[in-house]
Amino acid sequence: MAVFVKDVMTPGVVAVRPDASLVEAAQLMRTQDIGDVVVADGQQVVGVLTDRDITVRAVADGADPLTVSVESVCSRNPVVIGPGERLSVAISLMREHAVRRLPVIEEGLPVGVVSLGDLAETQDPDSALAEISRAAPGE
């Protein structure tokens, strides 16, 4: 059974610059078939942007996704975790901060993301969330 974040995280990071438009971020999410991107200023993680952020914080308010920047919509100063941390720490952080994803940082650099779905697959593989997380997109 997995014990550490590095055992369940999605390795690699898809990132956008803070000044990227929401359209750029959404197109990247579509191309990569993901629902979130890390917002990075150089190599430093400054935020997380989800497809829901784009919908609820921008489009629903009538903002123009071509001109609105990622920085103005993303969740800033995200809670992060290291790859060597125990899964119980990730679960506690997600619960405490009411987040579904944690960027994984090693030596100051983003190396992956651990999601609620990743944890469900490991901690409760028979749960509905784990089954949904395992399903291929569009199923």
C-alpha positions in Angstrom: 0.0 0.0 0.0 1.2 3.5 -0.9 2.5 5.5 2.0 4.1 8.7 0.5 2.8 11.4 -1.8 5.4 10.4 -4.4 3.7 7.0 -4.6 0.4 8.4 -5.8 1.0 11.9 -7.2 0.7 12.6 -10.9 4.3 13.4 -11.9 5.2 16.4 -14.0 3.5 19.7 -13.9 1.5 21.6 -16.5 2.1 25.2 -15.8 1.1 28.6 -17.1 2.4 32.1 -16.5 0.4 34.5 -14.3 -0.1 36.8 -17.3 -1.5 34.1 -19.6 -5.1 34.6 -20.7 -7.8 32.3 -19.4 -8.2 31.1 -23.0 -4.6 30.0 -23.1 -5.0 28.1 -19.9 -8.3 26.5 -21.0 -6.7 25.4 -24.3 -3.8 23.9 -22.4 -6.1 22.0 -20.1 -8.0 20.7 -23.1 -4.9 19.6 -24.9 -3.5 17.9 -21.8 -6.9 16.5 -20.8 -6.6 17.9 -17.3 -8.8 20.1 -15.1 -6.1 22.3 -13.5 -2.8 23.9 -14.1 -0.1 25.3 -11.8 0.5 29.0 -12.1 4.2 29.6 -12.0 6.2 32.8 -12.1 9.5 31.4 -13.4 10.0 28.3 -11.3 8.0 29.5 -8.3 4.5 28.2 -7.9 2.2 31.2 -7.2 -1.2 29.7 -7.7 -3.4 26.9 -9.0 -6.1 27.4 -11.7 -8.9 25.0 -12.2 -11.5 24.7 -15.0 -14.0 25.5 -12.3 -12.2 28.7 -11.4 -12.5 29.8 -15.1 -16.2 29.0 -15.1 -17.2 30.4 -11.7 -14.8 33.3 -11.1 -14.6 34.6 -14.7 -17.1 33.4 -17.3 -20.1 33.4 -14.9 -19.3 37.1 -14.1 -19.2 38.0 -17.8 -15.4 38.5 -17.9 -13.7 38.2 -21.3 -11.5 35.1 -21.1 -9.3 36.5 -23.9 -8.3 39.5 -21.9 -8.5 38.3 -18.3 -5.3 36.9 -16.9 -4.8 33.7 -15.0 -3.4 35.6 -12.1 -6.7 37.5 -11.5 -8.7 34.2 -11.2 -6.4 31.6 -9.8 -6.2 30.5 -6.2 -3.1 32.3 -5.0 -0.4 31.0 -2.6 -1.6 27.4 -2.8 -1.0 24.9 -0.1 1.8 22.6 -1.2 3.4 19.4 -0.1 6.6 17.5 -0.6 6.9 14.1 -2.4 8.3 12.5 0.8 5.4 13.5 3.0 3.0 10.8 4.2 -0.4 10.5 2.5 -2.0 11.2 5.9 -0.4 14.7 5.8 -1.8 15.3 2.3 -5.3 14.2 3.5 -5.1 16.5 6.5 -4.0 19.5 4.4 -6.8 18.9 1.9 -9.3 18.7 4.7 -8.0 21.6 6.6 -7.8 23.9 3.6 -10.8 22.5 1.7 -8.8 21.9 -1.5 -8.9 19.0 -3.9 -5.4 19.3 -5.3 -1.9 20.0 -3.9 1.1 20.9 -6.0 4.0 18.7 -5.0 7.2 20.7 -4.5 10.7 19.4 -4.2 13.7 21.7 -3.5 11.5 24.6 -4.4 10.5 23.2 -7.8 7.1 21.8 -8.8 7.4 18.1 -9.6 3.8 16.9 -9.6 0.3 17.2 -8.3 -1.6 15.0 -5.8 -5.4 15.1 -6.1 -8.3 13.9 -4.0 -8.9 11.3 -6.7 -5.3 10.0 -6.4 -5.8 9.6 -2.7 -9.2 7.9 -3.1 -7.7 5.4 -5.5 -5.1 4.4 -2.9 -7.0 4.8 0.4 -10.4 3.6 -0.7 -10.1 1.8 -4.0 -13.7 0.6 -4.0 -15.2 4.1 -3.4 -17.2 5.8 -6.1 -14.6 8.6 -6.3 -11.8 6.1 -6.9 -13.8 4.5 -9.7 -14.5 7.8 -11.3 -10.8 8.8 -11.0 -9.8 5.5 -12.7 -12.3 6.0 -15.6 -10.9 7.2 -18.9 -12.2 10.7 -19.9 -15.6 10.6 -21.6 -16.6 7.3 -20.0 
